[in-house]
């Protein structure tokens, strides 16, 4: 595939990931603050999360996928890997463990269905940090080729998409007369810094300052 086309497709996958993750988080927050009493919104949140897992696995799951980072940045895999781990502030073993969790969920709960006692949905904080680094590298590569580049970071796209979905949900509730529970104050927080143990709704999703590339 042409290099410019490959970078464009990889960028679109990053955008799909962050939009699906934001939709899942925004609808889940509506559920979490006790305002929505409808399985309709719960299903939307879960489906969007599942799609974000699939998007992430396109980039980090198996190298045979055309958009896997090793196929997009094949010239220096070691530099990409080490810089990403520095960006995420995790060890290689920690990242491999998370990658395995994502692949198991994809393989046993999404692409196929395996009857298990417990189905664990992965925490997505490491997913957005790794994808944000991948997206950043895409922008750097596009700039070298004098292609059009996006000014916003993936974290900023997440915040923007999240706010938009939250507003749309409020309008949809009014239009569909969705049943609600007690009005509990919103808990939404803007992205202020990387964490390692939170859900997409409350995780701080800003990259570390002055990362080493």
Secondary structure, DSSP 8 states (H G I E B T S, - for coil): --HHHHHHHHHHHHHHHHHHHHHHHHHHHHHHTT----HHHHHHHHHHHHHHHHHHHHHHT-TTSTTSHHHHSTT-HHHHHHHHHHHHT--HHHHHHHHHHHHHHIIIIISS----S------SHHHHHHHHHHHHHHHHHHHHTT----SS-HHHHHHHHHHHHHHHHHHHHHHHT---------------S--SS--TTT------TT---
